[in-house]
Amino acid sequence: MTNSSKLGISLWSQTAIERTEYPALHDHHQADVTIIGAGFTGLRAGFELVSQGTNVMILDSQEPGFGASGRTGGQVNPMAHETPDQMRSKLGDVFGTRLSQAYINSADELFSVIKSNNLDCEPVQKGWISPPYSRVP
């Protein structure tokens, strides 16, 4: 049983525009940057690099968005596994603050990219709730 038959068809595949064929590589190829993984992060990184004029190749063993990226239901919920203080403690003030701000602003940044590039993806930004959690004794 292949990975695709075990996991089924992702929401990404079911709702995306008609896809292009993605042939296996057989010849020599050259790129400034090669990205392994055509999920959300790999495609977003490739999109940014291409917009700056970089020659990019994105490789994946499946179709774009096949794995976790295609199974999120299209949700954009910026969640870090550490608090900003924990990030600063591990990475120092400069990089810890940058990382925590990147998490906090990631949804706004994504919707800004969609809007500024007129990407046809039916985006909806309404916010999210992230309630505190504690164990009740």
N, CA, C and O atoms as a GROMACS GRO file, in nm:
protein
  548
    1MET      N    1   0.085  -0.118   0.000
    1MET     CA    2   0.000   0.000   0.000
    1MET      C    3   0.090   0.125   0.000
    1MET      O    4   0.178   0.136   0.085
    2THR      N    5   0.070   0.214  -0.091
    2THR     CA    6   0.152   0.335  -0.099
    2THR      C    7   0.107   0.437   0.005
    2THR      O    8  -0.001   0.426   0.063
    3ASN      N    9   0.192   0.536   0.029
    3ASN     CA   10   0.156   0.644   0.121
    3ASN      C   11   0.026   0.710   0.081
    3ASN      O   12  -0.058   0.739   0.166
    4SER      N   13   0.009   0.735  -0.050
    4SER     CA   14  -0.110   0.807  -0.094
    4SER      C   15  -0.237   0.725  -0.069
    4SER      O   16  -0.341   0.783  -0.037
    5SER      N   17  -0.232   0.593  -0.083
    5SER     CA   18  -0.352   0.515  -0.058
    5SER      C   19  -0.380   0.501   0.091
    5SER      O   20  -0.496   0.487   0.130
    6LYS      N   21  -0.277   0.506   0.175
    6LYS     CA   22  -0.297   0.501   0.320
    6LYS      C   23  -0.360   0.630   0.371
    6LYS      O   24  -0.449   0.628   0.456
    7LEU      N   25  -0.314   0.743   0.318
    7LEU     CA   26  -0.357   0.873   0.368
    7LEU      C   27  -0.476   0.931   0.293
    7LEU      O   28  -0.538   1.026   0.342
    8GLY      N   29  -0.509   0.879   0.178
    8GLY     CA   30  -0.621   0.932   0.102
    8GLY      C   31  -0.584   1.061   0.030
    8GLY      O   32  -0.466   1.097   0.021
    9ILE      N   33  -0.685   1.129  -0.019
    9ILE     CA   34  -0.664   1.253  -0.093
    9ILE      C   35  -0.676   1.369   0.005
    9ILE      O   36  -0.772   1.376   0.082
   10SER      N   37  -0.581   1.459   0.002
   10SER     CA   38  -0.582   1.573   0.093
   10SER      C   39  -0.686   1.676   0.051
   10SER      O   40  -0.726   1.681  -0.065
   11LEU      N   41  -0.729   1.757   0.147
   11LEU     CA   42  -0.821   1.867   0.118
   11LEU      C   43  -0.759   1.960   0.013
   11LEU      O   44  -0.829   2.010  -0.075
   12TRP      N   45  -0.630   1.982   0.023
   12TRP     CA   46  -0.557   2.065  -0.073
   12TRP      C   47  -0.585   2.013  -0.214
   12TRP      O   48  -0.620   2.090  -0.303
   13SER      N   49  -0.569   1.882  -0.235
   13SER     CA   50  -0.590   1.823  -0.367
   13SER      C   51  -0.736   1.832  -0.411
   13SER      O   52  -0.764   1.853  -0.529
   14GLN      N   53  -0.826   1.815  -0.318
   14GLN     CA   54  -0.969   1.817  -0.351
   14GLN      C   55  -1.020   1.955  -0.389
   14GLN      O   56  -1.116   1.966  -0.466
   15THR      N   57  -0.958   2.061  -0.338
   15THR     CA   58  -1.009   2.196  -0.359
   15THR      C   59  -0.920   2.282  -0.448
   15THR      O   60  -0.959   2.394  -0.484
   16ALA      N   61  -0.803   2.234  -0.484
   16ALA     CA   62  -0.710   2.314  -0.564
   16ALA      C   63  -0.755   2.321  -0.710
   16ALA      O   64  -0.837   2.241  -0.756
   17ILE      N   65  -0.701   2.418  -0.782
   17ILE     CA   66  -0.726   2.426  -0.926
   17ILE      C   67  -0.666   2.303  -0.992
   17ILE      O   68  -0.585   2.232  -0.933
   18GLU      N   69  -0.706   2.278  -1.116
   18GLU     CA   70  -0.655   2.163  -1.191
   18GLU      C   71  -0.504   2.160  -1.182
   18GLU      O   72  -0.438   2.261  -1.208
   19ARG      N   73  -0.449   2.049  -1.145
   19ARG     CA   74  -0.305   2.043  -1.122
   19ARG      C   75  -0.228   2.005  -1.248
   19ARG      O   76  -0.283   1.951  -1.344
   20THR      N   77  -0.103   2.036  -1.244
   20THR     CA   78  -0.009   2.004  -1.350
   20THR      C   79   0.055   1.870  -1.315
   20THR      O   80   0.059   1.831  -1.199
   21GLU      N   81   0.105   1.802  -1.414
   21GLU     CA   82   0.180   1.679  -1.387
   21GLU      C   83   0.317   1.718  -1.331
   21GLU      O   84   0.374   1.820  -1.371
   22TYR      N   85   0.366   1.639  -1.241
   22TYR     CA   86   0.496   1.663  -1.179
   22TYR      C   87   0.584   1.542  -1.208
   22TYR      O   88   0.588   1.447  -1.130
   23PRO      N   89   0.656   1.546  -1.321
   23PRO     CA   90   0.734   1.429  -1.361
   23PRO      C   91   0.854   1.406  -1.269
   23PRO      O   92   0.907   1.499  -1.208
   24ALA      N   93   0.896   1.281  -1.261
   24ALA     CA   94   1.016   1.246  -1.185
   24ALA      C   95   1.138   1.307  -1.255
   24ALA      O   96   1.138   1.324  -1.377
   25LEU      N   97   1.239   1.338  -1.178
   25LEU     CA   98   1.362   1.393  -1.234
   25LEU      C   99   1.448   1.280  -1.290
   25LEU      O  100   1.465   1.176  -1.227
   26HIS      N  101   1.499   1.303  -1.410
   26HIS     CA  102   1.586   1.202  -1.471
   26HIS      C  103   1.718   1.261  -1.514
   26HIS      O  104   1.820   1.191  -1.514
   27ASP      N  105   1.720   1.388  -1.551
   27ASP     CA  106   1.841   1.452  -1.602
   27ASP      C  107   1.904   1.539  -1.495
   27ASP      O  108   1.853   1.550  -1.384
   28HIS      N  109   2.015   1.600  -1.532
   28HIS     CA  110   2.084   1.693  -1.443
   28HIS      C  111   2.008   1.826  -1.441
   28HIS      O  112   1.971   1.878  -1.546
   29HIS      N  113   1.987   1.880  -1.324
   29HIS     CA  114   1.920   2.009  -1.309
   29HIS      C  115   2.006   2.095  -1.218
   29HIS      O  116   2.077   2.045  -1.131
   30GLN      N  117   1.998   2.225  -1.238
   30GLN     CA  118   2.074   2.317  -1.156
   30GLN      C  119   1.984   2.429  -1.107
   30GLN      O  120   1.900   2.480  -1.182
   31ALA      N  121   2.001   2.467  -0.982
   31ALA     CA  122   1.924   2.575  -0.922
   31ALA      C  123   2.010   2.646  -0.821
   31ALA      O  124   2.106   2.590  -0.769
   32ASP      N  125   1.975   2.771  -0.792
   32ASP     CA  126   2.045   2.843  -0.686
   32ASP      C  127   2.011   2.784  -0.550
   32ASP      O  128   2.096   2.774  -0.462
   33VAL      N  129   1.884   2.745  -0.535
   33VAL     CA  130   1.834   2.688  -0.409
   33VAL      C  131   1.745   2.570  -0.442
   33VAL      O  132   1.658   2.578  -0.530
   34THR      N  133   1.765   2.460  -0.373
   34THR     CA  134   1.677   2.344  -0.385
   34THR      C  135   1.605   2.327  -0.251
   34THR      O  136   1.668   2.320  -0.146
   35ILE      N  137   1.474   2.322  -0.258
   35ILE     CA  138   1.392   2.306  -0.138
   35ILE      C  139   1.335   2.165  -0.139
   35ILE      O  140   1.276   2.121  -0.238
   36ILE      N  141   1.353   2.094  -0.029
   36ILE     CA  142   1.299   1.959  -0.017
   36ILE      C  143   1.168   1.970   0.060
   36ILE      O  144   1.166   2.005   0.178
   37GLY      N  145   1.059   1.940  -0.007
   37GLY     CA  146   0.927   1.946   0.054
   37GLY      C  147   0.839   2.052  -0.009
   37GLY      O  148   0.871   2.171  -0.001
   38ALA      N  149   0.730   2.010  -0.072
   38ALA     CA  150   0.638   2.103  -0.138
   38ALA      C  151   0.512   2.122  -0.055
   38ALA      O  152   0.401   2.130  -0.108
   39GLY      N  153   0.531   2.130   0.076
   39GLY     CA  154   0.421   2.164   0.164
   39GLY      C  155   0.414   2.315   0.179
   39GLY      O  156   0.478   2.389   0.104
   40PHE      N  157   0.337   2.359   0.274
   40PHE     CA  158   0.316   2.502   0.293
   40PHE      C  159   0.448   2.578   0.311
   40PHE      O  160   0.470   2.680   0.246
   41THR      N  161   0.535   2.530   0.397
   41THR     CA  162   0.660   2.600   0.426
   41THR      C  163   0.753   2.600   0.306
   41THR      O  164   0.811   2.704   0.273
   42GLY      N  165   0.768   2.486   0.239
   42GLY     CA  166   0.855   2.480   0.122
   42GLY      C  167   0.807   2.567   0.008
   42GLY      O  168   0.886   2.637  -0.055
   43LEU      N  169   0.676   2.563  -0.018
   43LEU     CA  170   0.621   2.646  -0.126
   43LEU      C  171   0.629   2.794  -0.092
   43LEU      O  172   0.658   2.876  -0.178
   44ARG      N  173   0.605   2.828   0.034
   44ARG     CA  174   0.612   2.970   0.076
   44ARG      C  175   0.755   3.022   0.064
   44ARG      O  176   0.778   3.133   0.018
   45ALA      N  177   0.851   2.940   0.106
   45ALA     CA  178   0.992   2.980   0.094
   45ALA      C  179   1.030   2.995  -0.053
   45ALA      O  180   1.097   3.091  -0.090
   46GLY      N  181   0.986   2.899  -0.137
   46GLY     CA  182   1.015   2.908  -0.280
   46GLY      C  183   0.953   3.030  -0.344
   46GLY      O  184   1.015   3.096  -0.427
   47PHE      N  185   0.829   3.061  -0.306
   47PHE     CA  186   0.760   3.178  -0.359
   47PHE      C  187   0.838   3.305  -0.327
   47PHE      O  188   0.855   3.391  -0.414
   48GLU      N  189   0.885   3.317  -0.205
   48GLU     CA  190   0.961   3.436  -0.164
   48GLU      C  191   1.093   3.444  -0.239
   48GLU      O  192   1.131   3.552  -0.286
   49LEU      N  193   1.163   3.333  -0.251
   49LEU     CA  194   1.291   3.334  -0.322
   49LEU      C  195   1.274   3.366  -0.470
   49LEU      O  196   1.352   3.444  -0.525
   50VAL      N  197   1.173   3.308  -0.535
   50VAL     CA  198   1.148   3.336  -0.677
   50VAL      C  199   1.114   3.483  -0.697
   50VAL      O  200   1.156   3.544  -0.795
   51SER      N  201   1.038   3.541  -0.604
   51SER     CA  202   1.002   3.683  -0.617
   51SER      C  203   1.124   3.773  -0.606
   51SER      O  204   1.119   3.889  -0.646
   52GLN      N  205   1.234   3.721  -0.552
   52GLN     CA  206   1.358   3.797  -0.542
   52GLN      C  207   1.455   3.763  -0.656
   52GLN      O  208   1.569   3.809  -0.656
   53GLY      N  209   1.409   3.681  -0.752
   53GLY     CA  210   1.490   3.649  -0.868
   53GLY      C  211   1.578   3.526  -0.853
   53GLY      O  212   1.665   3.504  -0.936
   54THR      N  213   1.557   3.447  -0.750
   54THR     CA  214   1.637   3.327  -0.727
   54THR      C  215   1.582   3.212  -0.811
   54THR      O  216   1.461   3.196  -0.823
   55ASN      N  217   1.671   3.133  -0.869
   55ASN     CA  218   1.633   3.014  -0.944
   55ASN      C  219   1.612   2.901  -0.843
   55ASN      O  220   1.707   2.855  -0.780
   56VAL      N  221   1.486   2.857  -0.828
   56VAL     CA  222   1.449   2.763  -0.722
   56VAL      C  223   1.395   2.633  -0.782
   56VAL      O  224   1.322   2.635  -0.881
   57MET      N  225   1.432   2.521  -0.720
   57MET     CA  226   1.373   2.392  -0.754
   57MET      C  227   1.314   2.337  -0.624
   57MET      O  228   1.382   2.332  -0.522
   58ILE      N  229   1.187   2.295  -0.629
   58ILE     CA  230   1.122   2.237  -0.513
   58ILE      C  231   1.095   2.090  -0.543
   58ILE      O  232   1.030   2.057  -0.642
   59LEU      N  233   1.147   2.003  -0.457
   59LEU     CA  234   1.134   1.859  -0.476
   59LEU      C  235   1.047   1.799  -0.366
   59LEU      O  236   1.054   1.841  -0.251
   60ASP      N  237   0.967   1.702  -0.403
   60ASP     CA  238   0.885   1.630  -0.306
   60ASP      C  239   0.860   1.491  -0.359
   60ASP      O  240   0.859   1.471  -0.481
   61SER      N  241   0.839   1.395  -0.272
   61SER     CA  242   0.812   1.258  -0.316
   61SER      C  243   0.666   1.240  -0.358
   61SER      O  244   0.631   1.139  -0.418
   62GLN      N  245   0.582   1.338  -0.326
   62GLN     CA  246   0.440   1.332  -0.361
   62GLN      C  247   0.403   1.464  -0.430
   62GLN      O  248   0.491   1.543  -0.465
   63GLU      N  249   0.275   1.487  -0.450
   63GLU     CA  250   0.227   1.613  -0.509
   63GLU      C  251   0.237   1.725  -0.405
   63GLU      O  252   0.243   1.697  -0.285
   64PRO      N  253   0.240   1.850  -0.449
   64PRO     CA  254   0.243   1.961  -0.353
   64PRO      C  255   0.128   1.954  -0.254
   64PRO      O  256   0.014   1.927  -0.291
   65GLY      N  257   0.160   1.978  -0.128
   65GLY     CA  258   0.058   1.981  -0.023
   65GLY      C  259   0.006   1.845   0.017
   65GLY      O  260  -0.098   1.835   0.082
   66PHE      N  261   0.077   1.737  -0.021
   66PHE     CA  262   0.025   1.603   0.005
   66PHE      C  263   0.019   1.569   0.153
   66PHE      O  264  -0.078   1.509   0.200
   67GLY      N  265   0.121   1.606   0.227
   67GLY     CA  266   0.129   1.565   0.368
   67GLY      C  267   0.047   1.654   0.460
   67GLY      O  268  -0.069   1.683   0.433
   68ALA      N  269   0.109   1.695   0.568
   68ALA     CA  270   0.038   1.772   0.671
   68ALA      C  271  -0.021   1.901   0.617
   68ALA      O  272  -0.129   1.941   0.661
   69SER      N  273   0.045   1.968   0.523
   69SER     CA  274  -0.005   2.095   0.470
   69SER      C  275  -0.141   2.079   0.404
   69SER      O  276  -0.224   2.170   0.409
   70GLY      N  277  -0.165   1.965   0.342
   70GLY     CA  278  -0.292   1.942   0.274
   70GLY      C  279  -0.401   1.887   0.365
   70GLY      O  280  -0.513   1.863   0.320
   71ARG      N  281  -0.368   1.867   0.491
   71ARG     CA  282  -0.463   1.807   0.583
   71ARG      C  283  -0.499   1.899   0.699
   71ARG      O  284  -0.552   1.853   0.801
   72THR      N  285  -0.472   2.026   0.685
   72THR     CA  286  -0.501   2.122   0.792
   72THR      C  287  -0.637   2.186   0.779
   72THR      O  288  -0.678   2.263   0.866
   73GLY      N  289  -0.708   2.157   0.672
   73GLY     CA  290  -0.836   2.222   0.649
   73GLY      C  291  -0.818   2.368   0.610
   73GLY      O  292  -0.914   2.445   0.615
   74GLY      N  293  -0.698   2.407   0.572
   74GLY     CA  294  -0.672   2.544   0.530
   74GLY      C  295  -0.664   2.643   0.645
   74GLY      O  296  -0.673   2.764   0.623
   75GLN      N  297  -0.648   2.594   0.765
   75GLN     CA  298  -0.642   2.684   0.880
   75GLN      C  299  -0.505   2.751   0.892
   75GLN      O  300  -0.402   2.690   0.863
   76VAL      N  301  -0.507   2.875   0.934
   76VAL     CA  302  -0.384   2.949   0.960
   76VAL      C  303  -0.390   2.990   1.107
   76VAL      O  304  -0.449   3.092   1.142
   77ASN      N  305  -0.328   2.910   1.191
   77ASN     CA  306  -0.328   2.935   1.335
   77ASN      C  307  -0.185   2.943   1.385
   77ASN      O  308  -0.124   2.841   1.416
   78PRO      N  309  -0.130   3.063   1.393
   78PRO     CA  310   0.008   3.076   1.437
   78PRO      C  311   0.023   3.036   1.585
   78PRO      O  312  -0.020   3.109   1.674
   79MET      N  313   0.081   2.922   1.608
   79MET     CA  314   0.100   2.875   1.745
   79MET      C  315   0.244   2.832   1.766
   79MET      O  316   0.297   2.751   1.690
   80ALA      N  317   0.306   2.886   1.866
   80ALA     CA  318   0.440   2.845   1.904
   80ALA      C  319   0.429   2.746   2.018
   80ALA      O  320   0.332   2.748   2.094
   81HIS      N  321   0.528   2.662   2.030
   81HIS     CA  322   0.528   2.564   2.138
   81HIS      C  323   0.600   2.618   2.262
   81HIS      O  324   0.612   2.549   2.363
   82GLU      N  325   0.648   2.740   2.252
   82GLU     CA  326   0.715   2.804   2.365
   82GLU      C  327   0.665   2.947   2.376
   82GLU      O  328   0.619   3.006   2.278
   83THR      N  329   0.675   3.002   2.494
   83THR     CA  330   0.637   3.141   2.516
   83THR      C  331   0.746   3.233   2.462
   83THR      O  332   0.860   3.189   2.442
   84PRO      N  333   0.715   3.361   2.437
   84PRO     CA  334   0.820   3.455   2.396
   84PRO      C  335   0.937   3.459   2.495
   84PRO      O  336   1.052   3.468   2.453
   85ASP      N  337   0.909   3.452   2.625
   85ASP     CA  338   1.018   3.452   2.724
   85ASP      C  339   1.107   3.329   2.709
   85ASP      O  340   1.229   3.338   2.720
   86GLN      N  341   1.046   3.214   2.683
   86GLN     CA  342   1.126   3.092   2.663
   86GLN      C  343   1.212   3.102   2.537
   86GLN      O  344   1.326   3.058   2.536
   87MET      N  345   1.156   3.161   2.432
   87MET     CA  346   1.233   3.180   2.308
   87MET      C  347   1.352   3.272   2.332
   87MET      O  348   1.463   3.244   2.287
   88ARG      N  349   1.328   3.382   2.404
   88ARG     CA  350   1.438   3.474   2.434
   88ARG      C  351   1.543   3.408   2.522
   88ARG      O  352   1.662   3.433   2.506
   89SER      N  353   1.499   3.326   2.615
   89SER     CA  354   1.592   3.256   2.704
   89SER      C  355   1.683   3.163   2.625
   89SER      O  356   1.802   3.154   2.653
   90LYS      N  357   1.628   3.094   2.526
   90LYS     CA  358   1.706   2.999   2.446
   90LYS      C  359   1.788   3.066   2.336
   90LYS      O  360   1.901   3.025   2.308
   91LEU      N  361   1.731   3.170   2.274
   91LEU     CA  362   1.793   3.229   2.155
   91LEU      C  363   1.855   3.366   2.178
   91LEU      O  364   1.919   3.420   2.089
   92GLY      N  365   1.836   3.422   2.298
   92GLY     CA  366   1.883   3.557   2.324
   92GLY      C  367   1.776   3.658   2.290
   92GLY      O  368   1.678   3.626   2.222
   93ASP      N  369   1.795   3.780   2.336
   93ASP     CA  370   1.693   3.883   2.318
   93ASP      C  371   1.663   3.912   2.171
   93ASP      O  372   1.546   3.922   2.132
   94VAL      N  373   1.766   3.927   2.090
   94VAL     CA  374   1.744   3.967   1.951
   94VAL      C  375   1.670   3.858   1.873
   94VAL      O  376   1.564   3.884   1.817
   95PHE      N  377   1.725   3.736   1.870
   95PHE     CA  378   1.666   3.630   1.788
   95PHE      C  379   1.540   3.572   1.852
   95PHE      O  380   1.448   3.533   1.780
   96GLY      N  381   1.534   3.565   1.984
   96GLY     CA  382   1.413   3.518   2.050
   96GLY      C  383   1.295   3.610   2.024
   96GLY      O  384   1.184   3.565   2.000
   97THR      N  385   1.322   3.742   2.028
   97THR     CA  386   1.216   3.840   2.000
   97THR      C  387   1.174   3.831   1.853
   97THR      O  388   1.055   3.836   1.823
   98ARG      N  389   1.270   3.818   1.763
   98ARG     CA  390   1.237   3.806   1.620
   98ARG      C  391   1.150   3.684   1.594
   98ARG      O  392   1.052   3.691   1.519
   99LEU      N  393   1.185   3.570   1.657
   99LEU     CA  394   1.108   3.449   1.635
   99LEU      C  395   0.967   3.462   1.691
   99LEU      O  396   0.871   3.423   1.625
  100SER      N  397   0.954   3.515   1.810
  100SER     CA  398   0.819   3.529   1.868
  100SER      C  399   0.735   3.626   1.787
  100SER      O  400   0.615   3.604   1.770
  101GLN      N  401   0.795   3.734   1.737
  101GLN     CA  402   0.722   3.828   1.652
  101GLN      C  403   0.683   3.765   1.519
  101GLN      O  404   0.576   3.794   1.465
  102ALA      N  405   0.769   3.679   1.466
  102ALA     CA  406   0.736   3.609   1.341
  102ALA      C  407   0.613   3.522   1.361
  102ALA      O  408   0.525   3.518   1.274
  103TYR      N  409   0.606   3.451   1.474
  103TYR     CA  410   0.485   3.372   1.503
  103TYR      C  411   0.362   3.461   1.514
  103TYR      O  412   0.259   3.433   1.452
  104ILE      N  413   0.374   3.565   1.591
  104ILE     CA  414   0.260   3.653   1.617
  104ILE      C  415   0.207   3.715   1.488
  104ILE      O  416   0.086   3.728   1.470
  105ASN      N  417   0.297   3.754   1.398
  105ASN     CA  418   0.258   3.824   1.275
  105ASN      C  419   0.241   3.734   1.153
  105ASN      O  420   0.211   3.783   1.045
  106SER      N  421   0.260   3.603   1.168
  106SER     CA  422   0.263   3.515   1.051
  106SER      C  423   0.130   3.510   0.975
  106SER      O  424   0.131   3.507   0.852
  107ALA      N  425   0.019   3.510   1.043
  107ALA     CA  426  -0.110   3.505   0.972
  107ALA      C  427  -0.132   3.634   0.893
  107ALA      O  428  -0.172   3.630   0.777
  108ASP      N  429  -0.107   3.749   0.956
  108ASP     CA  430  -0.122   3.876   0.885
  108ASP      C  431  -0.030   3.883   0.764
  108ASP      O  432  -0.068   3.932   0.659
  109GLU      N  433   0.092   3.832   0.780
  109GLU     CA  434   0.189   3.834   0.670
  109GLU      C  435   0.140   3.746   0.556
  109GLU      O  436   0.151   3.784   0.440
  110LEU      N  437   0.087   3.629   0.588
  110LEU     CA  438   0.037   3.538   0.485
  110LEU      C  439  -0.078   3.601   0.407
  110LEU      O  440  -0.078   3.599   0.284
  111PHE      N  441  -0.175   3.657   0.477
  111PHE     CA  442  -0.289   3.719   0.408
  111PHE      C  443  -0.246   3.841   0.328
  111PHE      O  444  -0.307   3.872   0.225
  112SER      N  445  -0.143   3.910   0.372
  112SER     CA  446  -0.088   4.023   0.297
  112SER      C  447  -0.027   3.975   0.165
  112SER      O  448  -0.046   4.038   0.061
  113VAL      N  449   0.046   3.864   0.169
  113VAL     CA  450   0.106   3.808   0.048
  113VAL      C  451  -0.004   3.763  -0.049
  113VAL      O  452   0.007   3.787  -0.170
  114ILE      N  453  -0.108   3.700   0.002
  114ILE     CA  454  -0.219   3.656  -0.082
  114ILE      C  455  -0.281   3.776  -0.153
  114ILE      O  456  -0.304   3.774  -0.274
  115LYS      N  457  -0.308   3.882  -0.075
  115LYS     CA  458  -0.372   4.000  -0.132
  115LYS      C  459  -0.282   4.073  -0.231
  115LYS      O  460  -0.327   4.108  -0.340
  116SER      N  461  -0.156   4.095  -0.195
  116SER     CA  462  -0.067   4.173  -0.282
  116SER      C  463  -0.032   4.101  -0.411
  116SER      O  464   0.008   4.165  -0.508
  117ASN      N  465  -0.045   3.968  -0.413
  117ASN     CA  466  -0.016   3.891  -0.534
  117ASN      C  467  -0.141   3.840  -0.604
  117ASN      O  468  -0.132   3.761  -0.698
  118ASN      N  469  -0.259   3.886  -0.557
  118ASN     CA  470  -0.387   3.844  -0.616
  118ASN      C  471  -0.397   3.693  -0.633
  118ASN      O  472  -0.438   3.644  -0.738
  119LEU      N  473  -0.358   3.619  -0.528
  119LEU     CA  474  -0.363   3.474  -0.535
  119LEU      C  475  -0.508   3.427  -0.523
  119LEU      O  476  -0.580   3.468  -0.432
  120ASP      N  477  -0.549   3.342  -0.614
  120ASP     CA  478  -0.686   3.293  -0.620
  120ASP      C  479  -0.701   3.172  -0.527
  120ASP      O  480  -0.683   3.058  -0.569
  121CYS      N  481  -0.732   3.199  -0.400
  121CYS     CA  482  -0.742   3.088  -0.304
  121CYS      C  483  -0.854   3.107  -0.202
  121CYS      O  484  -0.857   3.035  -0.102
  122GLU      N  485  -0.943   3.199  -0.224
  122GLU     CA  486  -1.058   3.223  -0.137
  122GLU      C  487  -1.020   3.239   0.010
  122GLU      O  488  -1.074   3.169   0.095
  123PRO      N  489  -0.928   3.330   0.041
  123PRO     CA  490  -0.884   3.347   0.180
  123PRO      C  491  -0.991   3.411   0.268
  123PRO      O  492  -1.065   3.498   0.224
  124VAL      N  493  -0.998   3.367   0.392
  124VAL     CA  494  -1.089   3.425   0.491
  124VAL      C  495  -1.008   3.444   0.618
  124VAL      O  496  -0.952   3.348   0.672
  125GLN      N  497  -1.002   3.567   0.666
  125GLN     CA  498  -0.927   3.596   0.788
  125GLN      C  499  -1.024   3.654   0.890
  125GLN      O  500  -1.071   3.767   0.877
  126LYS      N  501  -1.052   3.576   0.992
  126LYS     CA  502  -1.146   3.620   1.095
  126LYS      C  503  -1.087   3.610   1.235
  126LYS      O  504  -1.157   3.640   1.332
  127GLY      N  505  -0.963   3.571   1.248
  127GLY     CA  506  -0.901   3.558   1.379
  127GLY      C  507  -0.918   3.418   1.436
  127GLY      O  508  -0.977   3.331   1.373
  128TRP      N  509  -0.868   3.399   1.556
  128TRP     CA  510  -0.878   3.271   1.625
  128TRP      C  511  -0.872   3.295   1.774
  128TRP      O  512  -0.830   3.401   1.821
  129ILE      N  513  -0.916   3.196   1.848
  129ILE     CA  514  -0.914   3.204   1.993
  129ILE      C  515  -0.808   3.108   2.044
  129ILE      O  516  -0.804   2.991   2.003
  130SER      N  517  -0.722   3.154   2.131
  130SER     CA  518  -0.621   3.071   2.191
  130SER      C  519  -0.633   3.083   2.343
  130SER      O  520  -0.560   3.160   2.405
  131PRO      N  521  -0.726   3.008   2.403
  131PRO     CA  522  -0.750   3.022   2.547
  131PRO      C  523  -0.636   2.963   2.630
  131PRO      O  524  -0.566   2.873   2.584
  132PRO      N  525  -0.617   3.012   2.750
  132PRO     CA  526  -0.515   2.954   2.839
  132PRO      C  527  -0.560   2.816   2.884
  132PRO      O  528  -0.679   2.783   2.881
  133TYR      N  529  -0.466   2.737   2.926
  133TYR     CA  530  -0.495   2.601   2.967
  133TYR      C  531  -0.425   2.573   3.099
  133TYR      O  532  -0.310   2.612   3.119
  134SER      N  533  -0.494   2.507   3.187
  134SER     CA  534  -0.429   2.458   3.310
  134SER      C  535  -0.504   2.334   3.356
  134SER      O  536  -0.622   2.317   3.328
  135ARG      N  537  -0.434   2.250   3.426
  135ARG     CA  538  -0.495   2.128   3.478
  135ARG      C  539  -0.572   2.162   3.604
  135ARG      O  540  -0.525   2.239   3.688
  136VAL      N  541  -0.688   2.105   3.617
  136VAL     CA  542  -0.768   2.124   3.737
  136VAL      C  543  -0.733   2.009   3.833
  136VAL      O  544  -0.742   1.892   3.796
  137PRO      N  545  -0.695   2.044   3.956
  137PRO     CA  546  -0.654   1.935   4.049
  137PRO      C  547  -0.767   1.843   4.085
  137PRO      O  548  -0.747   1.748   4.162
   0.00000   0.00000   0.00000
